[in-house]
Amino acid sequence: MSWEEIFARESDELVLECASSSIAGVTPVLRFRHDRMIVENKETPLAELNAISGTLRSIVIPREAMGFGDVKLAAAIGGFLGWKAVVFSLCAGSIIGCLAALAGIFLARGKAGARVPFGPFLALGAIIWTFCGDEIWASYFGLIAGRSVF
């Protein structure tokens, strides 16, 4: 995995909590950004870093799963199409997005860590709702209630 795949945004960070390390007798928390390492508020450019050795307690990659743009898109879907459309779009978009991601994993072997944006699948769910969402909604809840749909 390349460094750019882990750190797509400047705010992305890799946090290593060390039990022991080769850094001047301290057991620091090492924070890696896309271009630098931060130890106790001291920044070192990655280009100047040769090696680090030690024992890790934990590795954390704090990252948001859903961007705020997806929330705005869901709000717009709700404003124009109603609350049922938001629920349907989230479910349908998640299912379609998972299927697309699985297909991408099998088609792009060796390229681990690829990002799959959720917005296009959320929009596709809204389009499906526009054309046949009411029928799918009624059929699904009819199956749950035990009524024959066909």
Long-range contacts (C-beta under 8 A, 24 or more apart in sequence): 1-112, 1-113, 3-34, 4-34, 5-112, 5-113, 5-114, 6-61, 6-113, 7-33, 7-34, 8-115, 10-34, 12-61, 12-63, 13-61, 13-62, 14-59, 14-60, 14-61, 15-58, 15-59, 15-60, 15-61, 15-62, 16-56, 16-58, 16-59, 17-56, 17-57, 17-58, 17-59, 17-60, 18-54, 18-55, 18-56, 18-57, 19-54, 19-55, 19-56, 19-57, 20-54, 20-55, 21-52, 21-53, 21-54, 21-55, 22-51, 22-52, 22-53, 22-54, 23-52, 23-54, 66-118, 67-118, 69-119, 70-118, 70-119, 70-122, 73-119, 73-122, 73-123, 74-122, 77-122, 77-126, 81-126, 81-129, 81-130, 84-129, 84-133, 84-137, 85-126, 85-129, 85-130, 85-133, 88-125, 88-128, 88-129, 88-133, 88-136, 88-137, 89-122, 89-123, 89-125, 89-126, 89-128, 89-129, 90-122, 90-125, 91-125, 92-121, 92-124, 92-125, 92-128, 92-129, 93-118, 93-121, 93-122, 93-123, 93-124, 93-125, 94-121, 96-121, 96-124, 96-125, 97-121
